[in-house]
Structure formats: structure tokens, C-alpha cells
């Protein structure tokens, strides 16, 4: 069925009590984005929808409360951890972490030992993204009986720089779940530990894993993977974004082929690949590609400009030419 058009704010307030649940869901989504002076009305409407008999409506209400940052709704969100609808209770956990990360932390941490795997999953996700995320909070998840929970826990440990827990992560290189083993290898690489490097090298041949493997091997500056990365970077029929990731690793390994491949992709007509390559120019400090960057900038659309601006800000620390181009770009933006 075709979803209803997004209602106006006034219509959303009326649709809080609409007969059709699709309209009540649309109302919740719209009430999550009120004008500042209508915030109280939006919260009142969302709290009504949070008691809706339809689980999908409650889920939409909790999500909107989180987006709105409605701290006033925290008691209702905490109570909703026991909601009968799976999506609704997961949305309530995430929303609680967003609106009151410190006040809700203890209650969310308690979910790490909950009987419901989806709640343990939601707790790990929320704790890793809101508040003062600490890797030690997530250690229990590394030994969870559920594969998806262990997978998320080890991914988050890598993102949170859990250097003090590399042994616990390394133990998962022997996990019975293949995705968990691979996640452990990438997490270790993010922490500068090469024990999963052989697994990452093997993953370069796997379409679904090659990008993450290339990024991880670049982080490790793994010289044993140089040949495989060069082959991938040169491969005409692989994704240009994947080739750019391999090129990034080559640059970090000191191979000039990496900058050559990134240069070609900066010139590419494919916007997603070009934007990624532009980001890499800044990340890797490739001052030599500044002329190519300037030409690409001249052909870019307005929506691409923030990517160029961020890259030029990075290069401006090393290059007067980059500073001049950045100033010129900002002046043009201001005049437009």
C-alpha cells in the first residue's frame, strides 16, 4: 500500500487519534520535527501515541521522542523496556539513551544480562553510541550466547578503542561464528593488533568483506598484503569505492600506486566513488593531488561541496595552495 503523504504539523496533531494506524505512524514521524514554539504540543501528542494499542505506532512514537530529545518522556521510555512489541521496546531503549544518556545508563546496562537477546543487542548498541561509552561495559557481550549480540559487541569494542581488552577480542578469532571471527579481526586491526591479519588478507577475495578488510589492512600497514592490495586496486571490474579502499592501504604502505589510483577516482564521473576518493585525499594528506581536487571541485554540484571543504580544511594545515582554494570556495559560497 502507498504510505500517506507526510502531514502538516496541524494535521499530525489531529491524526494522533486517526482511525487508520498508518496515519498515526505518519503523525508520530511528523511530530518528531516540530518548530521550537510547538515542542510542548508535539511531546503531548507523542506521549499519547506512546500508549497506542498498535505496537508499530508506539515504536514510531518512541523513535520520534528520541529524535526530539524529549527528556520529559524518560519515565515512559524506561517503562516501555517491557513493551510487548519487539520493535517498540528496542526503539524505547535507543530513545532513552538519546534523551538522557546519564540518567538511563544504569537501567540500560542492566539489560546486558536480560533474558531477551534483542534487548541485550539494543543495550550494547545504545551504550556504545550515547553517553560516556566505555568498552568495559560491553565485555559481557563478547561471551553472549547469541551470535548477533557477540558480533555487535566486538564491532563496538573496536569502535570504542578498547585497547585494554585486546585479549578478550582476540579470543573471538576462534569463535564458532564466521562473522564474529571476521569482526574480531577488524576490531583488532582498529586497535593496532595484527593477529587477525591472515583472515583479513583472505577476505580481500570476498565481495562482501573486501572493503572492510582493505581498510583494516591499511590501518595495520600490513606489508604481507601489499601484492593482494595492489591487484585489487588495479582491478578494472571491481567497485571503484573498493579500489579506493585498497589504494588507501597502499598509500599507508608507501606504495605510489595508491595515490595514482585515488587520482583516477577523483576524476571519476561516479559521484559516490569520487566523494570517497576526495575524502581520502584529505585523510591521507595527498597534497600532490590538489590540482586534480581543484578540477573536480570546479565540476562538482552544490551537494558535494561539504566533502571538498572538509578535505581542503585538512590539506590547508600543510599547503598554502589548499588554504587559497578553500578561501576561494568559501567566498564563492557566500556570494551565491
C-alpha positions, -999 to 999 in steps of 0.1 A, spaced: 0 0 0 11 35 -7 20 53 25 2 85 33 18 118 25 37 135 53 11 156 72 14 192 82 21 197 119 -16 207 125 -27 176 106 -3 154 126 -18 167 159 -52 157 146 -40 123 133 -28 113 168 -64 99 171 -69 89 135 -86 56 129 -60 42 105 -27 33 122 -8 43 91 -19 79 97 -9 77 134 25 64 124 29 93 100 18 117 127 45 104 151 71 109 125 60 145 118 57 154 155 93 144 159 103 176 140 83 205 154 91 241 154 106 252 187 74 270 198 53 239 191 76 215 210 53 210 240 23 202 218 45 177 199 55 160 231 20 158 243 9 141 210 38 117 211 31 106 246 -5 99 235 8 78 206 32 60 230 2 44 246 -13 34 213 -28 -2 211 -7 -9 179 29 -17 185 42 -2 153 26 31 163 43 30 197 76 22 180 73 53 158 64 74 188 94 62 208 117 69 178 103 104 174 107 111 211 144 102 208 148 124 177 132 153 195 153 148 226 122 148 248 138 142 282 104 147 298 94 113 284 121 93 301 98 76 326 76 64 298 106 52 278 120 32 307 87 16 313 85 7 277 115 -16 280 89 -42 288 66 -33 258 50 -64 242 61 -53 207 97 -61 199 104 -31 177 87 -8 202 108 -19 232 140 -17 211 131 18 200 124 28 236 160 17 247 176 37 219 154 67 226 162 66 264 199 66 255 194 96 233 173 118 256 190 111 289 222 90 285 234 95 320 201 90 338 192 59 318 227 43 317 222 21 348 188 8 335 202 1 301 233 -16 315 211 -39 334 197 -51 300 231 -66 292 220 -95 313 184 -96 302 169 -129 290 158 -113 257 187 -113 231 172 -83 213 173 -63 244 209 -72 251 216 -62 215 198 -29 219 217 -22 252 251 -27 235 241 -5 206 228 23 228 256 23 253 282 24 226 267 54 209 254 77 237 267 90 269 302 82 281 306 49 263 332 27 280 345 -5 264 344 -24 297 306 -20 298 305 -42 267 328 -70 278 299 -92 289 286 -91 253 317 -108 239 307 -140 257 269 -138 249 252 -170 237 237 -151 208 258 -147 177 243 -113 167 250 -100 202 286 -111 202 290 -97 167 278 -63 177 298 -63 209 331 -70 192 324 -44 165 316 -18 191 348 -27 211 368 -18 180 350 15 175 354 25 212 392 19 212 392 -9 237 430 -13 237 429 -27 272 407 -56 261 426 -69 231 430 -104 246 392 -108 251 387 -97 215 414 -119 202 398 -149 218 369 -144 193 392 -153 164 383 -188 174 346 -181 177 322 -207 161 305 -179 141 324 -169 110 310 -133 110 321 -129 146 356 -142 138 359 -116 110 346 -88 132 372 -97 158 399 -95 131 387 -60 120 383 -48 156 419 -60 164 432 -41 134 414 -9 145 433 -14 178 467 -20 161 468 -57 167 477 -79 137 466 -113 150 437 -113 125 457 -102 95 457 -135 77 419 -136 80 417 -101 66 440 -109 37 418 -139 28 388 -117 29 401 -94 1 387 -120 -23 352 -119 -7 329 -93 -23 310 -86 9 341 -82 31 368 -69 9 362 -32 17 364 -37 55 394 -60 50 412 -34 29 406 -7 54 418 -29 83 449 -39 65 457 -3 57 452 5 94 477 -22 102 501 -12 75 503 -49 67 532 -54 42 523 -90 37 491 -79 19 509 -55 -5 505 -77 -35 469 -85 -30 460 -49 -23 478 -38 -55 459 -64 -75 426 -52 -60 434 -15 -66 442 -21 -102 412 -44 -109 391 -27 -136 359 -46 -128 358 -42 -91 338 -13 -74 357 20 -76 350 25 -39 366 -8 -31 396 0 -53 399 33 -34 399 15 -1 427 -7 -14 445 23 -27 442 39 8 460 9 22 487 12 -4 493 48 4 497 39 41 522 12 30 542 37 10 533 23 -25 529 51 -51 503 31 -69 478 41 -41 479 78 -49 477 70 -87 445 50 -82 430 77 -59 439 103 -85 419 84 -112 389 80 -90 389 117 -80 384 123 -117 357 97 -119 321 105 -131 307 83 -104 297 106 -76 299 82 -47 333 69 -57 346 105 -64 334 117 -30 351 89 -12 383 95 -31 381 132 -22 378 123 15 409 101 12 429 129 -3 423 148 29 427 118 53 460 108 37 473 143 32 478 139 -6 489 174 -14 502 162 -48 465 156 -59 455 192 -51 453 202 -88 430 172 -95 410 181 -65 406 217 -78 395 205 -112 369 181 -97 357 209 -74 350 231 -104 327 204 -119 311 195 -86 275 201 -76 264 221 -46 256 190 -26 292 177 -30 308 209 -17 309 200 20 331 170 12 356 192 -7 355 218 21 363 192 47 392 178 26 406 213 20 405 221 57 427 191 63 451 200 35 452 236 45 473 227 75 501 218 51 495 238 19 492 274 11 475 264 -22 449 244 -3 443 274 20 438 297 -10 414 272 -27 395 269 5 391 306 9 381 310 -27 355 282 -23 340 298 8 339 332 -8 320 318 -38 296 300 -15 290 333 4 284 352 -28 260 326 -42 
